[in-house]
C-alpha cells in the first residue's frame, strides 16, 4: 500500500523562529512537545479543552478543536498577521471507554477534520498528527487478534473492531484529504503506548509479571521524549505529500525474546524477517528513511525508567 501522494510543491520544512500550533497541549505527549519545540526556538501556540499551564508557549488558548472558529483563531494566535507555519494535532480521546463509542469516533474524526482542513485552507506549511498503533485493530479489540505477519509495516491491512481504532483510521483519511485538497504536507504517526518514568515502569513490570497481559499491544512502546522528537523531525524534514508511518522503540517492554513471545501468544502470525532478541514487532523503516528519525531513549539502560524529571518536563532531553 502506497501512502504517499504526488508532491504538491508547498515548502514544508520549518526552522527555529517559525510558529507552531500544538493541540492537545495538556496531554501526555503535548506536555513534552510544547516545551521541546519552545526550547528549540519555535514560537508555540498551545491549545487544549481544559485550562492548563504552558509557560514556554507564546500563547495558550482553551477551546474545542471541533469548533472551526476556535481553530481559526488558534491558527492565527501569536503569528502576527499570518497563520502559524506548522500544526501538531495531538488533541483526541486517548482510549476507548472514556466516553461512549459514538463520541469517541465523532470527537476524534471531527477534531482532526477541523484542524487539518482549517490548516490547509489557511495555508499552513506542514502538519503532523497523532494516529495510533491501535489503528491496526489489535490493542483494544476486546478479543484475541493477531497480525497477519511481523514485523507489522504500514501496508498491513487493519482489522479494527473498536471505535477508537476506527476513529484513527478515519483521521488518517482526513490527513490524506488535506494533502490532496490543499497541497499541505501531512503526516500521521502510528504511535504505540507512550510513557516515561513511573508510567513506563508500570508497563515494564506488568510485562515481566504477565507477558500475556500485553499480547494485544504486542509489547510495543515509545518514550515520551522520542514522541516529541519525531514530531520535530517531521516538521523540519521538508518531506512533501501524505504519509502514515509507524513509530516505536526498537525493543519491546519484555525481557522474553520476541520470537518466544510470538510463538506462545501469536503462533499463527507469519514471521517474515527474523526478530533477534527483544526486537520490536513494528517495522519503523519508513519513519527512519523518510524523516531520519531513530528513537534514542531506552528503559533497559534506566534512561526511560528513571529520567531527569526536570529535563522531561522542560523538554530539554528530546
C-alpha positions as CSV (number, residue, x, y, z in Angstrom):
1,X,0.0,0.0,0.0
2,X,1.5,3.3,-1.0
3,X,0.6,6.1,1.4
4,X,2.5,8.8,-0.5
5,X,0.7,11.2,-2.7
6,X,2.3,13.2,-5.5
7,X,4.4,16.2,-4.3
8,X,2.3,19.4,-4.1
9,X,5.1,21.9,-4.1
10,X,4.4,23.6,-0.8
11,X,7.6,24.4,1.1
12,X,7.2,22.4,4.3
13,X,10.5,22.5,6.2
14,X,10.2,24.5,9.4
15,X,13.1,26.1,11.3
16,X,13.5,27.7,14.7
17,X,11.7,31.0,14.8
18,X,8.7,29.6,13.0
19,X,5.3,29.5,14.7
20,X,3.7,26.1,15.5
21,X,0.2,25.3,16.8
22,X,0.1,22.3,19.2
23,X,-3.4,21.0,20.0
24,X,-3.9,18.6,23.0
25,X,-1.0,20.5,24.7
26,X,-2.1,19.4,28.2
27,X,-2.0,15.7,27.2
28,X,0.8,13.2,27.9
29,X,2.6,13.9,24.7
30,X,1.7,17.5,24.4
31,X,3.2,18.4,27.7
32,X,6.5,17.3,26.4
33,X,6.1,18.5,22.8
34,X,5.4,22.1,23.7
35,X,8.5,22.8,25.8
36,X,10.6,20.8,23.5
37,X,9.7,22.9,20.5
38,X,9.9,26.1,22.5
39,X,13.4,25.1,23.7
40,X,14.4,24.5,20.1
41,X,13.4,28.1,19.2
42,X,9.9,27.7,17.9
43,X,7.1,30.1,18.8
44,X,4.5,27.8,20.2
45,X,0.7,28.3,20.3
46,X,-0.7,25.7,22.8
47,X,-4.3,24.7,23.0
48,X,-6.4,22.2,24.9
49,X,-10.1,21.8,26.1
50,X,-9.2,22.3,29.7
51,X,-7.3,25.1,31.4
52,X,-3.6,24.3,31.6
53,X,-0.2,25.9,32.2
54,X,2.4,26.0,29.4
55,X,4.9,28.7,30.5
56,X,7.2,28.0,27.5
57,X,4.4,28.7,25.0
58,X,4.0,32.1,23.3
59,X,0.2,31.8,23.5
60,X,-2.1,29.5,25.5
61,X,-5.8,29.0,24.3
62,X,-8.6,26.9,25.8
63,X,-11.2,25.6,23.4
64,X,-12.5,22.7,21.4
65,X,-10.8,21.6,18.2
66,X,-14.2,20.6,16.8
67,X,-15.1,24.3,16.7
68,X,-13.9,25.8,13.3
69,X,-13.9,29.3,14.7
70,X,-11.7,28.3,17.7
71,X,-9.3,26.5,15.3
72,X,-9.2,29.6,13.1
73,X,-8.3,31.8,16.0
74,X,-5.7,29.4,17.2
75,X,-4.1,29.2,13.7
76,X,-3.5,33.0,13.9
77,X,-2.6,33.3,17.6
78,X,1.0,34.6,18.1
79,X,1.7,34.6,14.4
80,X,1.2,38.2,13.7
81,X,-0.9,38.9,10.6
82,X,-0.2,35.5,9.1
83,X,-1.1,32.0,10.2
84,X,1.2,29.6,12.1
85,X,3.8,27.8,10.0
86,X,3.1,24.3,11.3
87,X,0.4,22.3,13.1
88,X,0.9,19.4,15.5
89,X,-2.5,17.9,16.2
90,X,-2.5,15.8,19.3
91,X,-6.0,16.5,20.7
92,X,-8.1,13.4,20.9
93,X,-10.0,11.0,23.2
94,X,-6.9,8.9,24.0
95,X,-8.5,5.5,24.5
96,X,-11.9,3.7,24.3
97,X,-14.2,3.7,27.3
98,X,-13.6,7.3,28.4
99,X,-16.8,8.3,26.6
100,X,-19.4,6.3,24.6
101,X,-18.2,4.8,21.4
102,X,-20.1,7.2,19.1
103,X,-18.5,10.1,20.9
104,X,-15.0,8.5,20.7
105,X,-15.4,8.2,16.9
106,X,-17.0,11.6,16.2
107,X,-14.8,13.6,18.5
108,X,-11.6,12.2,17.2
109,X,-12.6,12.3,13.5
110,X,-14.3,15.7,13.6
111,X,-11.5,17.3,15.6
112,X,-8.9,16.1,13.1
113,X,-11.0,17.3,10.2
114,X,-11.5,20.8,11.7
115,X,-7.8,21.2,12.5
116,X,-6.3,19.8,9.3
117,X,-9.0,21.3,7.0
118,X,-8.6,24.6,8.7
119,X,-4.8,24.4,8.5
120,X,-4.9,23.5,4.8
121,X,-7.4,26.3,4.0
122,X,-5.2,28.9,5.9
123,X,-2.0,27.9,4.1
124,X,-0.2,26.2,6.9
125,X,3.1,24.8,5.5
126,X,3.2,21.4,7.2
127,X,1.0,19.3,9.5
128,X,1.7,16.3,11.7
129,X,-1.0,14.5,13.7
130,X,-1.1,11.6,16.1
131,X,-2.7,8.4,14.8
132,X,-2.1,5.2,16.8
133,X,-0.7,1.7,16.6
134,X,-4.2,0.9,17.6
135,X,-5.3,1.7,14.1
136,X,-4.2,-1.8,13.1
137,X,-7.0,-3.1,15.4
138,X,-5.2,-5.3,17.9
139,X,-4.8,-3.4,21.2
140,X,-8.4,-2.5,22.0
141,X,-10.2,-5.3,20.1
142,X,-11.6,-7.0,23.2
143,X,-10.8,-10.3,21.7
144,X,-7.6,-12.1,20.6
145,X,-6.4,-10.8,17.2
146,X,-3.1,-11.5,15.7
147,X,-1.1,-9.7,13.0
148,X,-1.1,-11.5,9.6
149,X,2.7,-11.1,9.7
150,X,5.5,-9.4,11.6
151,X,7.2,-7.0,11.6
152,X,4.0,-5.0,11.2
153,X,4.5,-2.5,8.5
154,X,2.2,0.3,7.2
155,X,1.0,-2.0,4.4
156,X,-0.6,-4.5,6.8
157,X,-4.4,-4.4,6.5
158,X,-6.2,-3.1,9.6
159,X,-8.7,-5.3,11.4
160,X,-10.4,-2.6,13.5
161,X,-13.4,-3.8,15.6
162,X,-13.4,-0.9,18.1
163,X,-14.5,2.7,17.8
164,X,-11.1,4.1,18.8
165,X,-9.2,2.2,16.1
166,X,-11.9,3.3,13.6
167,X,-11.5,6.9,14.6
168,X,-7.8,6.8,14.0
169,X,-8.3,5.2,10.6
170,X,-10.8,8.0,9.8
171,X,-8.3,10.6,11.0
172,X,-5.7,9.2,8.6
173,X,-8.1,9.6,5.7
174,X,-8.6,13.2,6.8
175,X,-4.8,13.6,6.5
176,X,-4.8,12.2,3.0
177,X,-7.7,14.6,2.1
178,X,-5.9,17.6,3.5
179,X,-2.8,16.8,1.5
180,X,-4.7,16.2,-1.7
181,X,-7.0,19.2,-1.5
182,X,-4.6,21.8,-0.2
183,X,-1.2,20.5,-1.1
184,X,-0.2,20.7,2.6
185,X,2.5,18.1,3.6
186,X,0.7,16.0,6.2
187,X,2.0,13.0,8.2
188,X,0.1,10.8,10.6
189,X,2.1,9.0,13.3
190,X,1.1,5.5,14.3
191,X,2.3,5.5,17.9
192,X,2.0,2.7,20.5
193,X,1.9,3.1,24.2
194,X,3.9,6.2,25.2
195,X,5.5,6.7,28.6
196,X,8.5,7.7,30.7
197,X,9.3,7.2,34.3
198,X,6.6,5.7,36.5
199,X,4.1,5.3,33.7
200,X,6.5,3.2,31.7
201,X,7.8,1.3,34.7
202,X,4.3,0.0,35.4
203,X,4.1,-1.4,31.9
204,X,7.5,-3.0,32.1
205,X,6.6,-4.6,35.4
206,X,3.3,-5.8,34.0
207,X,5.1,-7.4,31.0
208,X,7.6,-9.0,33.4
209,X,4.8,-10.5,35.7
210,X,2.4,-11.5,32.9
211,X,3.6,-11.1,29.3
212,X,0.2,-12.4,28.1
213,X,-1.5,-9.3,29.5
214,X,0.2,-7.3,26.8
215,X,-0.2,-9.6,23.9
216,X,-2.7,-7.4,22.1
217,X,-0.3,-4.4,22.4
218,X,2.4,-6.7,21.1
219,X,4.7,-5.4,23.9
220,X,5.3,-2.1,21.9
221,X,6.2,1.2,23.4
222,X,7.8,4.6,22.8
223,X,9.5,7.1,25.2
224,X,7.5,10.3,25.5
225,X,10.6,12.3,24.6
226,X,11.0,10.3,21.4
227,X,7.4,11.0,20.6
228,X,8.3,14.7,20.8
229,X,11.5,14.1,18.8
230,X,9.6,12.5,15.9
231,X,7.2,15.4,15.8
232,X,10.1,17.8,15.4
233,X,11.8,15.6,12.8
234,X,8.7,15.7,10.6
235,X,8.2,19.4,11.0
236,X,11.8,20.1,9.9
237,X,12.1,17.4,7.2
238,X,10.7,19.3,4.2
239,X,9.2,16.0,3.1
240,X,6.2,16.6,0.8
241,X,2.9,14.7,0.3
242,X,1.0,12.5,2.7
243,X,2.4,9.8,4.9
244,X,1.3,7.3,7.5
245,X,4.3,6.0,9.5
246,X,4.9,3.6,12.4
247,X,6.9,5.0,15.3
248,X,8.2,2.8,18.1
249,X,11.1,2.0,20.3
250,X,13.4,-0.6,18.8
251,X,12.7,-3.1,21.5
252,X,9.7,-4.5,23.5
253,X,8.7,-3.9,27.1
254,X,9.5,-7.6,27.8
255,X,12.7,-9.4,28.8
256,X,11.5,-12.5,27.0
257,X,12.8,-12.9,23.4
258,X,10.4,-11.6,20.9
259,X,10.4,-14.9,18.9
260,X,9.3,-16.7,22.1
261,X,6.5,-14.3,22.8
262,X,5.2,-14.6,19.2
263,X,5.4,-18.4,19.3
264,X,3.4,-18.5,22.5
265,X,0.8,-15.8,22.0
266,X,0.6,-15.3,18.3
267,X,1.5,-18.7,16.8
268,X,-0.5,-18.1,13.6
269,X,1.4,-14.9,12.8
270,X,4.0,-15.3,9.9
271,X,7.4,-14.0,10.8
272,X,8.8,-12.6,7.5
273,X,12.0,-11.3,8.9
274,X,13.9,-12.7,11.9
275,X,13.4,-10.7,15.1
276,X,16.6,-11.0,17.2
277,X,16.5,-10.8,21.0
278,X,13.8,-8.4,22.2
279,X,13.4,-6.6,18.9
280,X,10.1,-4.8,18.4
281,X,7.4,-6.3,16.2
282,X,6.8,-2.9,14.5
283,X,8.6,-2.1,11.3
284,X,9.9,1.5,11.6
285,X,11.8,1.6,8.3
286,X,9.5,4.3,6.8
287,X,9.9,6.9,9.6
288,X,13.7,6.3,9.5
289,X,14.1,6.6,5.7
290,X,11.6,9.5,5.2
291,X,12.4,11.6,8.3
292,X,15.7,10.3,9.5
293,X,14.2,9.5,12.9
294,X,15.6,6.9,15.3
295,X,14.4,6.7,19.0
296,X,17.3,7.4,21.4
297,X,15.7,6.6,24.8
298,X,15.7,3.1,26.4
299,X,14.2,1.6,29.5
300,X,16.8,-1.1,29.6
301,X,19.5,1.4,30.5
302,X,17.3,3.1,33.1
303,X,17.2,6.2,30.9
304,X,13.5,5.9,30.4
305,X,12.5,4.5,33.8
306,X,14.5,7.0,35.8
307,X,14.8,10.1,33.7
308,X,15.8,13.6,34.7
309,X,12.3,14.6,35.6
310,X,13.1,18.3,35.2
311,X,14.5,17.7,31.8
312,X,11.5,15.7,30.7
313,X,9.2,18.5,32.0
314,X,11.1,21.1,30.1
315,X,11.5,19.0,27.0
316,X,15.3,19.6,27.0
317,X,16.3,15.9,26.6
318,X,14.4,15.3,23.3
